[in-house]
């Protein structure tokens, strides 16, 4: 793959090569412990995560790939009937270099249940797990999936260090900008559980009866009319039981956040050579920079391969026009027009990448050409892994 970038200066535009993203160096580096793949939907992020994980395993790493995306593509491409909260071995990985690969998919509610069971006494855990408000919170509350992703990542990392099971964790995040919501999840959950409404619900449980002032009584009565007495009691019971666990939740989330900022973590932003996808990629890059997260680079998937022959779009169109004049049914003229269309697409994609690089010249980039068909097995993932490492056809820039 060959790549060059345009940098926009105050007086002129000059061509200057941007750094190439060396994915093999990244996955071979023993200090790389976590790779997080993020990007908008439909850009091949899940496939990229799976391909990197497989390539790392076949180069000697002990890898687990965790998907937060509920789609089943990861399981299907790895030949696994289904994925759940438990790591499952991927069969067919070449063991020549001593590596291994497991795969799993985040089960939000099960992860929440596991946290409660590990942190509370048996009686209190049973009380929380049976509470209707907890059931709703753990299943569908906004932000719970992202928060539980933080919990699961921290759990896997702790267990791996303790047991020596994995030396690389690859995380496939949800599509669109919500892929970075897990960075905000601890703060959002903290805000919720520290909010005035929750404090109000806790007041009767935390203080003596005299704290139930006339004003608080009026508010409680109003809430009862809005929510219903049983719902309000369920919420008060849950919050009172859960409050003692919250310090542990926040502490672990802060540790995982620090882990994501550490040198052993690398974020890879995945995009397609399209305006919307590269705008989203720019958002990801800037957001990661704001949060001081270690950015490994940008992966541009499904780029159009350069047409053979070196004939430019304008030249091909001119030649096609000449042939049409002498032979309106010329097959060669039609082929030249197709060549011109492809050449123009390649040029358009190159301009889009150049525009991104002009705004972020420090971001290392890998460009992966589009394949003829979908990736649905390990061989397809191996092909993607090789293309990511630069072992494939050149992409014109």
C-alpha positions as CSV (number, residue, x, y, z in Angstrom):
1,X,0.0,0.0,0.0
2,X,1.3,3.4,-0.8
3,X,-0.1,6.6,0.7
4,X,0.6,10.3,0.6
5,X,-1.1,13.2,2.3
6,X,-1.7,16.9,1.6
7,X,-1.0,19.3,4.4
8,X,-2.6,22.7,4.2
9,X,-0.2,25.5,5.1
10,X,-0.9,29.3,5.3
11,X,0.5,29.8,1.8
12,X,0.6,26.6,-0.1
13,X,-0.4,22.9,-0.3
14,X,2.5,20.5,-0.2
15,X,2.6,16.8,-0.5
16,X,4.1,15.0,2.6
17,X,3.8,11.4,3.5
18,X,1.8,10.7,6.7
19,X,2.8,7.8,8.9
20,X,1.6,4.4,7.9
21,X,-0.3,2.4,10.6
22,X,1.8,-0.8,11.2
23,X,-0.8,-3.2,12.7
24,X,1.6,-6.1,12.9
25,X,4.0,-4.0,15.1
26,X,1.0,-3.0,17.3
27,X,-0.2,-6.6,17.9
28,X,3.3,-8.0,18.2
29,X,4.3,-5.5,20.8
30,X,4.0,-7.4,24.2
31,X,3.2,-4.1,25.9
32,X,0.0,-3.8,23.9
33,X,-2.6,-5.2,26.2
34,X,-5.9,-3.7,24.9
35,X,-7.0,-2.7,21.4
36,X,-10.3,-0.8,21.1
37,X,-11.9,-0.6,17.7
38,X,-14.4,2.2,17.3
39,X,-16.2,3.8,14.4
40,X,-19.6,4.5,12.9
41,X,-22.0,1.8,11.8
42,X,-21.4,-0.2,8.6
43,X,-17.7,0.5,8.2
44,X,-16.5,-3.1,8.9
45,X,-15.5,-2.4,12.5
46,X,-16.5,-5.9,13.8
47,X,-14.7,-7.6,11.0
48,X,-11.6,-5.4,11.6
49,X,-11.6,-6.3,15.3
50,X,-12.0,-10.0,14.6
51,X,-9.3,-10.0,11.9
52,X,-6.8,-8.2,14.2
53,X,-7.6,-10.7,17.0
54,X,-7.1,-13.7,14.7
55,X,-3.9,-12.4,13.3
56,X,-2.5,-11.6,16.8
57,X,-3.4,-15.1,17.9
58,X,-1.7,-16.7,14.9
59,X,1.4,-14.6,15.6
60,X,1.6,-16.0,19.2
61,X,-0.6,-13.8,21.4
62,X,-3.2,-15.2,23.8
63,X,-6.2,-13.1,22.7
64,X,-9.8,-12.6,23.7
65,X,-12.1,-10.5,21.5
66,X,-15.1,-8.8,23.2
67,X,-17.9,-7.5,21.1
68,X,-20.4,-5.0,22.5
69,X,-22.3,-4.9,19.2
70,X,-25.3,-7.2,19.5
71,X,-25.0,-8.2,15.8
72,X,-24.0,-11.8,15.3
73,X,-21.3,-11.2,12.6
74,X,-18.4,-11.9,15.0
75,X,-19.7,-15.3,16.0
76,X,-20.6,-16.3,12.4
77,X,-17.2,-15.3,11.0
78,X,-15.4,-17.3,13.7
79,X,-17.5,-20.4,13.3
80,X,-19.2,-20.1,16.7
81,X,-22.9,-20.9,16.9
82,X,-23.5,-18.1,19.4
83,X,-21.6,-15.8,21.7
84,X,-22.4,-14.8,25.3
85,X,-20.8,-13.4,28.4
86,X,-18.4,-16.4,28.7
87,X,-15.3,-16.5,26.5
88,X,-15.5,-19.4,24.0
89,X,-12.5,-20.8,22.1
90,X,-12.3,-20.2,18.4
91,X,-11.5,-23.4,16.6
92,X,-9.3,-23.5,13.5
93,X,-6.7,-21.0,14.8
94,X,-3.2,-22.0,13.7
95,X,-1.3,-23.0,16.9
96,X,2.2,-22.9,15.3
97,X,3.3,-19.9,17.2
98,X,1.6,-20.8,20.5
99,X,-1.2,-18.3,20.4
100,X,-4.9,-18.8,21.1
101,X,-8.2,-16.9,20.5
102,X,-11.4,-16.7,22.5
103,X,-14.5,-14.7,21.7
104,X,-17.4,-13.3,23.7
105,X,-20.3,-10.9,23.5
106,X,-21.3,-8.6,26.3
107,X,-24.5,-9.7,28.1
108,X,-25.5,-6.4,29.8
109,X,-27.9,-7.8,32.4
110,X,-25.8,-10.8,33.2
111,X,-22.7,-8.6,33.8
112,X,-24.8,-6.3,36.1
113,X,-26.0,-9.4,38.0
114,X,-22.5,-10.7,38.4
115,X,-21.3,-7.4,39.8
116,X,-24.1,-7.3,42.3
117,X,-23.5,-10.9,43.4
118,X,-19.8,-10.3,43.8
119,X,-20.1,-7.1,45.8
120,X,-23.2,-7.7,48.0
121,X,-24.0,-10.2,50.7
122,X,-26.1,-13.1,49.6
123,X,-29.2,-11.7,51.2
124,X,-28.8,-8.2,49.8
125,X,-27.9,-9.5,46.3
126,X,-31.1,-11.6,46.3
127,X,-33.0,-8.5,47.4
128,X,-31.5,-6.3,44.6
129,X,-31.8,-8.9,41.8
130,X,-35.5,-9.5,42.6
131,X,-36.4,-5.8,42.7
132,X,-38.5,-4.7,39.7
133,X,-36.7,-1.4,39.4
134,X,-33.3,-3.1,39.2
135,X,-34.7,-5.5,36.5
136,X,-35.7,-2.5,34.4
137,X,-32.4,-0.6,35.1
138,X,-30.2,-3.6,34.3
139,X,-32.0,-4.4,31.1
140,X,-32.8,-1.1,29.4
141,X,-31.7,2.0,31.3
142,X,-29.8,4.4,29.0
143,X,-26.1,4.1,29.5
144,X,-26.2,0.7,31.3
145,X,-24.8,-1.2,28.3
146,X,-21.8,1.2,28.1
147,X,-21.2,1.1,31.8
148,X,-21.4,-2.7,31.9
149,X,-18.9,-2.7,29.0
150,X,-16.5,-0.9,31.3
151,X,-17.2,-3.4,34.0
152,X,-16.6,-6.4,31.8
153,X,-13.4,-5.0,30.3
154,X,-12.1,-4.3,33.8
155,X,-13.1,-7.8,34.9
156,X,-11.5,-9.5,31.9
157,X,-8.3,-7.5,32.5
158,X,-8.1,-8.3,36.2
159,X,-8.8,-12.0,35.6
160,X,-6.3,-12.2,32.8
161,X,-3.5,-10.6,35.0
162,X,-4.4,-12.9,37.9
163,X,-4.7,-16.1,35.9
164,X,-2.4,-15.4,33.0
165,X,-5.2,-16.4,30.5
166,X,-4.8,-13.5,28.0
167,X,-2.2,-11.0,27.1
168,X,-4.3,-9.1,24.6
169,X,-7.9,-7.9,24.7
170,X,-9.6,-6.7,21.5
171,X,-12.8,-4.7,22.0
172,X,-15.3,-4.2,19.3
173,X,-17.6,-1.3,20.3
174,X,-21.2,-0.5,19.3
175,X,-21.8,1.4,16.0
176,X,-22.0,5.2,15.7
177,X,-21.0,7.8,18.3
178,X,-22.4,5.7,21.1
179,X,-19.1,3.7,20.7
180,X,-17.5,6.3,22.9
181,X,-20.3,6.5,25.4
182,X,-18.6,4.0,27.6
183,X,-16.0,6.7,28.3
184,X,-18.8,8.8,29.8
185,X,-20.7,6.0,31.4
186,X,-19.1,6.2,34.9
187,X,-19.8,9.9,35.1
188,X,-23.4,9.5,33.9
189,X,-24.2,6.7,36.3
190,X,-22.6,8.7,39.1
191,X,-24.7,11.7,38.2
192,X,-27.8,9.5,38.2
193,X,-27.1,7.9,41.6
194,X,-25.9,11.2,43.1
195,X,-28.8,13.2,41.7
196,X,-31.3,15.1,43.8
197,X,-34.1,12.7,42.9
198,X,-32.1,9.6,44.1
199,X,-31.0,11.5,47.3
200,X,-34.7,12.3,47.9
201,X,-35.6,8.6,47.6
202,X,-32.8,7.8,50.0
203,X,-33.8,10.3,52.6
204,X,-36.3,8.1,54.5
205,X,-33.9,5.2,54.6
206,X,-30.9,7.2,55.6
207,X,-32.2,9.5,58.3
208,X,-34.5,9.4,61.3
209,X,-38.2,10.0,61.0
210,X,-37.9,13.7,61.8
211,X,-36.1,14.2,58.5
212,X,-39.5,13.4,56.8
213,X,-40.5,17.0,56.9
214,X,-43.8,18.3,55.6
215,X,-42.1,19.4,52.4
216,X,-40.6,16.0,51.7
217,X,-43.9,14.5,52.5
218,X,-45.6,16.6,49.9
219,X,-43.0,15.7,47.3
220,X,-43.4,12.0,48.1
221,X,-47.1,12.3,47.8
222,X,-46.8,13.9,44.4
223,X,-44.4,11.2,43.2
224,X,-46.8,8.6,44.4
225,X,-49.5,10.1,42.3
226,X,-47.3,10.2,39.3
227,X,-45.5,6.9,39.6
228,X,-47.8,4.9,41.8
229,X,-47.2,3.7,45.3
230,X,-45.7,0.3,44.4
231,X,-43.3,1.7,41.8
232,X,-42.1,4.4,44.3
233,X,-41.6,1.7,47.0
234,X,-39.6,-0.5,44.5
235,X,-37.4,2.5,43.6
236,X,-36.8,3.4,47.3
237,X,-36.0,-0.2,48.2
238,X,-33.6,-0.6,45.2
239,X,-31.8,2.7,45.9
240,X,-31.4,2.0,49.6
241,X,-30.0,-1.5,48.9
242,X,-27.8,-0.4,45.9
243,X,-26.4,2.7,47.6
244,X,-23.8,0.7,49.6
245,X,-22.5,-0.9,46.4
246,X,-22.1,2.3,44.5
247,X,-18.7,3.3,45.8
248,X,-17.3,0.1,44.4
249,X,-18.9,0.6,41.0
250,X,-17.4,4.1,40.7
251,X,-14.0,3.0,41.9
252,X,-13.8,0.2,39.4
253,X,-15.0,2.4,36.6
254,X,-12.4,5.0,37.4
255,X,-9.7,2.2,37.3
256,X,-10.9,1.0,33.9
257,X,-11.0,4.5,32.6
258,X,-7.4,4.9,33.7
259,X,-6.6,1.6,32.1
260,X,-7.9,2.9,28.8
261,X,-5.7,5.9,29.1
262,X,-2.6,3.8,29.8
263,X,0.3,3.1,27.4
264,X,-0.7,-0.5,26.9
265,X,-4.0,0.5,25.3
266,X,-4.5,1.6,21.7
267,X,-7.7,2.9,20.1
268,X,-8.1,2.3,16.4
269,X,-10.7,4.4,14.5
270,X,-12.4,2.5,11.7
271,X,-14.0,4.3,8.8
272,X,-15.1,3.9,5.2
273,X,-13.8,6.2,2.3
274,X,-17.1,8.2,2.5
275,X,-17.7,11.8,3.6
276,X,-20.1,10.9,6.5
277,X,-17.9,8.1,7.8
278,X,-14.7,10.2,7.7
279,X,-16.5,13.0,9.5
280,X,-17.4,10.6,12.2
281,X,-13.8,9.4,12.3
282,X,-12.7,13.0,12.8
283,X,-15.1,13.2,15.7
284,X,-13.7,10.1,17.2
285,X,-10.1,11.3,16.8
286,X,-10.8,14.6,18.4
287,X,-12.8,13.1,21.3
288,X,-10.1,10.6,22.0
289,X,-7.6,13.4,22.1
290,X,-9.7,15.4,24.5
291,X,-9.9,12.5,26.8
292,X,-6.2,11.7,26.5
293,X,-6.8,8.3,25.1
294,X,-3.9,6.6,23.2
295,X,-4.8,6.7,19.5
296,X,-3.2,4.0,17.4
297,X,-4.4,5.2,14.1
298,X,-7.1,5.2,11.4
299,X,-8.2,2.3,9.3
300,X,-10.0,3.1,6.1
301,X,-11.9,0.0,5.0
302,X,-13.3,-1.0,1.6
303,X,-11.2,1.4,-0.4
304,X,-11.6,1.1,-4.2
305,X,-8.5,-0.6,-5.7
306,X,-6.7,1.4,-8.3
307,X,-7.6,0.3,-11.8
308,X,-4.9,-1.4,-13.8
309,X,-3.0,0.2,-16.7
310,X,-2.3,3.6,-15.2
311,X,-4.8,5.4,-17.5
312,X,-6.4,8.4,-15.9
313,X,-10.2,9.1,-15.9
314,X,-10.0,11.9,-18.4
315,X,-7.8,10.0,-20.7
316,X,-10.1,6.9,-20.6
317,X,-13.2,9.1,-21.2
318,X,-11.5,10.8,-24.2
319,X,-10.5,7.4,-25.7
320,X,-14.0,6.1,-25.2
321,X,-15.5,9.1,-27.0
322,X,-13.2,8.6,-29.9
323,X,-14.1,4.9,-30.2
324,X,-17.9,5.7,-29.9
325,X,-17.5,8.1,-32.8
326,X,-16.2,5.4,-35.1
327,X,-18.2,2.5,-33.6
328,X,-21.2,3.4,-31.4
329,X,-21.5,-0.3,-30.2
330,X,-17.8,-0.6,-29.2
331,X,-17.4,-2.9,-26.2
332,X,-13.9,-1.4,-25.6
333,X,-15.5,2.1,-25.3
334,X,-17.8,0.7,-22.6
335,X,-14.9,-0.8,-20.8
336,X,-13.0,2.5,-20.9
337,X,-16.0,4.3,-19.4
338,X,-16.1,1.8,-16.6
339,X,-12.4,2.3,-16.1
340,X,-12.9,6.1,-16.0
341,X,-15.7,5.7,-13.4
342,X,-13.5,3.6,-11.2
343,X,-10.5,5.9,-11.6
344,X,-12.8,8.9,-10.6
345,X,-14.0,7.0,-7.5
346,X,-10.4,6.2,-6.5
347,X,-9.5,9.9,-7.0
348,X,-12.5,11.0,-4.9
349,X,-11.7,8.6,-2.1
350,X,-8.1,9.8,-2.2
351,X,-9.2,13.4,-1.8
352,X,-11.3,12.5,1.2
353,X,-8.4,10.8,2.8
354,X,-6.2,13.8,2.0
355,X,-8.7,16.1,3.6
356,X,-8.7,14.0,6.8
357,X,-4.9,13.9,6.9
358,X,-4.6,17.6,6.3
359,X,-6.7,18.1,9.5
360,X,-4.9,15.3,11.4
361,X,-1.4,14.8,9.8
362,X,-0.2,12.9,12.9
363,X,-2.7,10.1,12.6
364,X,-1.2,6.9,11.2
365,X,-3.4,5.4,8.6
366,X,-3.9,2.0,7.0
367,X,-6.1,1.6,3.8
368,X,-7.8,-1.7,3.2
369,X,-9.1,-2.4,-0.3
370,X,-12.6,-3.7,-0.8
371,X,-13.0,-7.4,-1.3
372,X,-15.3,-9.0,-3.9
373,X,-17.5,-10.6,-1.3
374,X,-18.4,-10.6,2.4
375,X,-16.1,-12.0,5.1
376,X,-17.8,-15.0,6.7
377,X,-15.1,-17.3,7.9
378,X,-11.6,-17.5,9.3
379,X,-10.0,-17.5,5.9
380,X,-11.7,-14.2,5.1
381,X,-10.5,-12.8,8.4
382,X,-7.0,-13.9,7.6
383,X,-7.2,-12.0,4.3
384,X,-8.4,-8.9,6.0
385,X,-5.6,-9.2,8.6
386,X,-3.0,-9.5,5.8
387,X,-4.4,-6.4,4.1
388,X,-4.3,-4.5,7.3
389,X,-0.6,-5.3,7.6
390,X,0.0,-4.0,4.1
391,X,0.2,-7.3,2.3
392,X,-2.2,-6.5,-0.5
393,X,-2.7,-4.4,-3.7
394,X,-1.7,-0.8,-3.6
395,X,-4.2,1.9,-3.1
396,X,-3.6,5.1,-5.1
397,X,-3.5,8.3,-3.0
